[in-house]
């Protein structure tokens, strides 16, 4: 064992002794806060993501826990609302004692949590689903990470894909937040055809007919929808009822079976993109098998795998740091999510603990792909091309940037 590894191993032992002598109960759990929407426009994603987080917690606890203690997931509803999300994050940290946060899903909620809670309180935050390019350069003191790639990349991929599908004129309608604006801009910059209109919409409206009418005015061939299911479903109904559009293109925010079930046959052949793991990779297959054994069939929603990865990465960072201090966890996240280090796959918690206890390094290979954080807390990623066929969402290809 090298000198650095030996001293780190000794430091971890001393930290454990210090904890035993601190008067804290030995069985005290380590709490991870989940700022996840369990109501509102992204509810269908939130429910699936909570199950993925629970799976990771159960696996880790069944293999000895973190620093000899059990992990506990505490979830607070963000309702996909910035103000509600910030208050939820504050409660998770100040009242529930969460040492790290997972969430939010919407970039418009993740960003204010990062700047007013995580960066201020020194609590690491990992979003499994926020894709706005704004996050890359956000002033967050290095406390914000994400396990899904930036929409700067998804926009380019979608722009090329829409052109390859023979669509030369499209309109774009997007949710008026950081996610929607960032992806709409990235798409428009990459699309070689004509964007006849780009229309923002506000959430939770009774009607979207005015926005749809503006989007349809330039006689586009299809509507690119950068939306969430809660607003997207009524928007689709109104688009079809009024005859504004009959062809649709989606992004990750609309990849939910609930959308297909609500609208039915008119969506046959609609397509879109979403971040994904490599379905052929051993890590992705391990996650799928574990999820299905615990909860049944894996639903088509994105970001379950990236949420599972976020929980594992935080647990690894705490174990490596030998501490639940926020700054120590933040710094350790960069050390457990990339080379050098021994490859760790989903579910292999015992192996990871043994390596770290011996002063070695680990490199977590996630269910959603290699989770190698750069200096901004961003990761590379793959994307899937998905399509609606016979009333179901199917993956028709993996795009490797």
C-alpha positions in Angstrom: 0.0 0.0 0.0 1.4 3.4 -1.0 1.8 6.2 1.6 -1.2 8.2 0.5 -3.5 5.1 0.6 -2.1 4.1 4.0 -2.7 7.5 5.5 -6.3 7.6 4.0 -7.1 4.2 5.5 -5.8 5.3 8.9 -7.8 8.5 8.6 -11.0 6.5 8.0 -10.3 4.3 11.0 -9.7 7.4 13.2 -12.9 9.0 11.9 -14.8 5.9 12.9 -13.3 5.9 16.4 -14.2 9.6 16.7 -17.7 8.8 15.9 -17.9 6.0 18.5 -16.6 8.5 21.1 -18.9 11.3 20.2 -21.9 10.1 22.1 -23.8 9.6 18.9 -25.9 6.3 18.8 -24.1 3.6 16.9 -27.3 2.8 15.0 -27.9 6.4 13.8 -28.7 6.4 10.1 -27.1 8.5 7.4 -29.9 10.4 5.7 -30.0 11.2 2.0 -32.7 13.7 1.0 -34.7 13.2 -2.2 -36.2 16.5 -3.6 -38.5 14.6 -6.0 -41.9 15.5 -7.4 -44.6 13.2 -6.1 -47.3 15.5 -7.3 -47.6 17.9 -10.2 -46.5 17.8 -13.9 -43.6 15.3 -13.3 -45.3 13.0 -10.8 -45.1 10.0 -13.2 -41.3 10.3 -13.2 -41.0 11.0 -9.5 -42.8 7.8 -8.5 -40.5 5.6 -10.6 -37.4 7.5 -9.5 -38.2 7.0 -5.8 -38.5 3.2 -6.4 -35.0 3.3 -8.0 -33.6 5.2 -5.1 -35.2 2.7 -2.7 -33.6 -0.1 -4.6 -30.1 1.4 -4.2 -30.6 2.0 -0.4 -31.8 -1.5 0.1 -28.9 -3.0 -1.7 -26.3 -0.9 0.2 -27.9 -1.6 3.6 -28.1 -5.3 2.9 -24.3 -5.3 2.3 -23.2 -3.5 5.5 -24.4 0.1 5.0 -22.1 3.2 4.8 -19.5 3.8 7.5 -21.1 0.9 9.4 -24.4 2.7 9.5 -27.6 2.3 7.5 -28.6 4.7 4.8 -32.1 6.3 5.0 -33.9 8.0 2.1 -36.1 10.9 3.1 -38.3 12.2 0.2 -39.9 15.7 0.0 -42.3 16.7 -2.7 -41.1 19.5 -5.0 -44.3 19.5 -7.0 -42.1 20.7 -9.9 -42.4 24.2 -8.5 -39.3 26.3 -7.6 -40.6 27.8 -4.4 -42.0 24.5 -3.2 -38.8 22.7 -4.2 -36.6 25.2 -2.3 -38.7 24.9 0.9 -38.6 21.1 0.5 -34.8 21.1 0.2 -34.5 23.4 3.2 -36.6 21.0 5.4 -34.6 18.0 4.2 -31.3 19.6 5.3 -32.4 21.6 8.4 -35.1 19.4 9.9 -34.4 15.9 8.6 -30.6 16.2 8.7 -29.9 15.1 5.2 -26.2 15.1 4.5 -26.7 15.2 0.7 -29.6 15.8 -1.8 -30.8 14.0 -4.8 -32.9 16.1 -7.1 -34.7 18.0 -8.3 -35.9 16.7 -11.7 -36.8 19.9 -13.5 -33.9 22.3 -14.1 -36.1 25.1 -13.1 -36.3 23.6 -9.6 -32.8 22.2 -9.4 -31.1 25.5 -10.0 -32.7 27.5 -7.2 -32.1 24.6 -4.8 -28.5 24.6 -5.8 -27.9 28.3 -5.3 -30.0 28.9 -2.2 -29.7 25.6 -0.3 -26.9 23.3 -1.5 -24.2 26.0 -2.1 -25.2 28.0 1.0 -25.4 25.1 3.4 -22.4 23.2 1.8 -24.5 20.1 1.0 -23.7 18.1 -2.1 -26.6 17.8 -4.6 -26.9 15.4 -7.5 -29.8 15.8 -10.1 -30.6 12.7 -12.0 -32.7 14.5 -14.6 -31.9 18.2 -14.9 -30.4 18.8 -18.4 -30.3 22.6 -18.8 -27.0 23.9 -20.3 -27.2 26.7 -17.7 -26.2 24.2 -15.0 -22.7 23.7 -16.4 -21.6 27.2 -15.5 -23.8 27.8 -12.5 -22.2 29.5 -9.5 -22.8 26.6 -7.1 -19.4 26.3 -5.3 -19.0 22.9 -6.9 -21.8 21.4 -4.8 -24.1 20.6 -7.8 -23.6 17.5 -9.9 -25.8 15.6 -12.4 -25.8 12.0 -13.6 -27.5 12.9 -16.9 -25.9 14.8 -19.8 -26.6 18.4 -20.8 -29.3 19.3 -23.3 -26.6 21.2 -25.3 -26.0 17.7 -26.7 -29.6 16.4 -26.8 -30.6 19.5 -28.9 -28.0 18.7 -31.5 -29.0 15.1 -31.7 -32.7 15.9 -31.9 -32.1 18.5 -34.6 -30.3 16.0 -36.8 -32.8 13.2 -36.1 -35.8 15.4 -37.1 -34.1 16.3 -40.4 -33.2 12.6 -41.1 -36.9 11.8 -40.6 -37.7 14.0 -43.6 -39.2 16.9 -41.7 -38.0 20.2 -43.2 -40.4 22.6 -41.4 -41.3 22.3 -37.7 -42.7 24.4 -34.9 -41.4 24.2 -31.4 -43.4 24.7 -28.2 -41.5 24.6 -24.9 -42.1 24.9 -21.2 -41.0 28.4 -20.1 -38.2 27.4 -17.7 -34.5 26.6 -17.9 -35.0 23.1 -19.3 -37.4 24.2 -22.0 -35.5 27.3 -23.1 -32.1 25.6 -23.2 -33.3 22.6 -25.2 -35.4 24.7 -27.6 -32.3 26.9 -28.3 -30.0 23.9 -28.7 -32.5 22.3 -31.1 -32.9 25.4 -33.2 -29.2 25.9 -33.5 -28.6 22.4 -34.8 -31.7 21.8 -37.0 -30.9 22.3 -40.7 -34.6 22.8 -41.6 -36.8 25.8 -40.8 -38.2 26.4 -37.3 -41.4 28.2 -38.3 -42.2 29.3 -34.7 -40.8 28.8 -31.3 -43.5 29.4 -28.6 -43.0 29.3 -24.8 -45.9 28.2 -22.6 -46.6 28.6 -18.9 -47.4 25.6 -16.8 -50.8 24.5 -15.4 -53.0 26.5 -17.8 -56.6 25.7 -18.4 -56.0 26.0 -22.2 -53.0 26.0 -24.5 -55.0 26.9 -27.6 -53.5 30.3 -28.0 -49.9 29.0 -27.9 -50.8 26.1 -30.3 -52.4 28.6 -32.7 -49.3 30.7 -32.8 -47.2 27.6 -33.3 -49.3 26.4 -36.2 -49.4 29.7 -38.0 -46.4 29.0 -40.2 -47.8 25.8 -41.7 -45.2 23.5 -40.1 -45.1 19.7 -40.8 -44.9 18.7 -37.2 -44.8 20.1 -33.6 -41.7 19.5 -31.5 -42.9 19.4 -27.9 -40.5 20.2 -25.0 -43.0 19.6 -22.2 -44.0 17.5 -19.2 -46.9 15.0 -19.1 -49.0 17.1 -16.8 -49.2 19.9 -19.4 -48.4 17.9 -22.4 -51.4 15.6 -22.3 -54.0 18.4 -22.4 -51.9 20.2 -25.0 -51.9 17.2 -27.2 -55.6 16.8 -26.9 -56.2 20.4 -27.8 -53.8 20.3 -30.7 -55.7 17.3 -32.2 -59.2 18.6 -31.4 -58.5 21.9 -33.1 -56.7 20.4 -36.0 -53.5 22.4 -35.3 -51.2 19.4 -35.6 -51.2 15.7 -36.4 -47.5 14.9 -36.2 -45.4 15.2 -33.0 -41.8 15.0 -31.9 -40.9 14.7 -28.3 -38.0 15.0 -25.9 -37.2 13.2 -22.6 -39.8 15.2 -20.7 -42.7 13.5 -22.6 -41.3 9.9 -22.6 -44.0 8.3 -20.4 -46.5 5.5 -21.1 -49.2 7.7 -19.4 -49.0 10.1 -22.3 -49.5 7.3 -24.9 -52.4 5.8 -22.9 -54.1 9.1 -22.6 -54.0 10.1 -26.3 -54.0 6.7 -28.0 -53.8 6.0 -31.7 -53.1 9.6 -32.9 -49.6 9.3 -31.4 -48.7 6.2 -33.5 -45.3 6.9 -35.1 -44.4 9.9 -33.0 -40.8 9.8 -31.9 -38.3 11.5 -29.7 -35.0 11.4 -27.8 -34.0 10.9 -24.2 -30.8 10.2 -22.3 -30.1 6.5 -21.7 -27.6 4.0 -20.5 -26.2 1.5 -22.9 -28.8 -1.3 -22.8 -26.1 -3.9 -23.7 -23.7 -2.8 -20.9 -23.4 -5.1 -18.0 -24.1 -2.3 -15.6 -27.4 -1.4 -17.2 -28.5 -5.1 -17.3 -27.7 -5.5 -13.6 -29.9 -2.5 -12.8 -32.7 -3.8 -14.9 -32.6 -7.3 -13.4 -32.5 -5.9 -9.8 -35.3 -3.4 -10.5 -37.6 -6.1 -12.0 -36.9 -8.6 -9.3 -37.9 -5.9 -6.7 -40.7 -4.0 -8.4 -41.7 -5.8 -11.5 -41.4 -4.6 -15.1 -39.2 -1.6 -15.7 -41.3 1.3 -17.0 -40.2 3.3 -20.0 -39.6 6.5 -18.1 -36.1 7.9 -18.3 -33.9 8.9 -15.3 -34.5 5.9 -13.0 -31.1 4.5 -13.8 -29.4 7.9 -13.3 -31.2 8.4 -10.0 -30.0 5.0 -8.8 -26.5 6.0 -9.9 -26.7 9.3 -7.9 -27.5 7.4 -4.7 -24.6 4.9 -5.2 -22.2 7.7 -6.0 -23.1 9.6 -2.8 -22.8 6.5 -0.7 -19.4 5.8 -2.3 -18.3 9.4 -1.7 -19.3 9.2 2.0 -17.5 5.9 2.4 -14.3 7.2 0.7 -14.3 10.4 2.7 -14.9 8.6 5.9 -17.2 11.5 6.8 -20.6 12.9 6.3 -19.2 16.5 6.0 -20.6 18.1 2.9 -17.3 19.5 1.6 -15.6 16.1 2.1 -18.4 14.3 0.2 -18.3 16.9 -2.6 -14.6 16.4 -3.1 -14.8 12.6 -2.9 -17.5 12.5 -5.6 -14.8 13.4 -8.1 -12.6 10.5 -6.9 -15.2 7.7 -7.0 -16.7 8.6 -10.4 -13.8 8.1 -12.9 -10.4 6.6 -13.4 -8.1 5.6 -11.8 -9.8 3.0 -9.7 -11.2 -0.5 -9.8 -14.4 -0.8 -11.7 -17.5 -1.0 -9.6 -20.8 -2.1 -11.1 -24.4 -1.6 -9.7 -25.0 -3.8 -6.7 -21.3 -4.4 -5.9 -21.3 -2.5 -2.6 -19.4 -5.1 -0.6 -16.6 -5.1 -3.2 -16.4 -1.3 -3.1 -16.3 -1.1 0.7 -13.4 -3.6 0.8 -11.4 -1.7 -1.8 -11.9 1.6 0.0 -11.2 0.1 3.4 -7.9 -1.1 2.0 -7.0 2.4 0.8 -7.7 1.6 -2.8 -9.7 3.6 -5.4 -13.0 2.8 -7.1 -14.5 3.9 -10.4 -18.3 3.5 -10.4 -19.7 2.5 -13.8 -23.3 3.4 -13.6 -26.5 1.9 -14.9 -26.9 5.1 -16.9 -23.4 4.9 -18.3 -19.9 6.0 -17.1 -20.5 8.6 -14.5 -17.2 10.5 -14.9 -17.8 13.9 -13.4 -15.9 16.8 -15.1 -14.9 20.0 -13.3 -18.4 21.3 -13.6 -20.1 18.2 -12.2 -21.3 17.2 -15.7 -21.1 13.7 -17.2 -20.9 12.4 -20.8 -23.9 10.4 -22.0 -25.7 8.3 -24.6 -29.1 9.0 -26.1 -31.9 6.8 -27.3 -34.2 7.3 -30.2 -37.6 6.1 -29.2 -40.9 5.8 -31.0 -44.5 5.0 -30.2 -45.5 1.7 -31.9 -48.8 -0.2 -31.3 -49.5 1.9 -28.2 -46.2 1.4 -26.5 -42.9 3.2 -26.2 -40.1 1.3 -27.8 -36.4 2.1 -28.2 -35.4 2.0 -31.9 -31.7 2.9 -31.6 -28.9 4.2 -29.3 -27.1 7.3 -30.4 -23.5 7.5 -29.3 -22.2 11.0 -29.6 
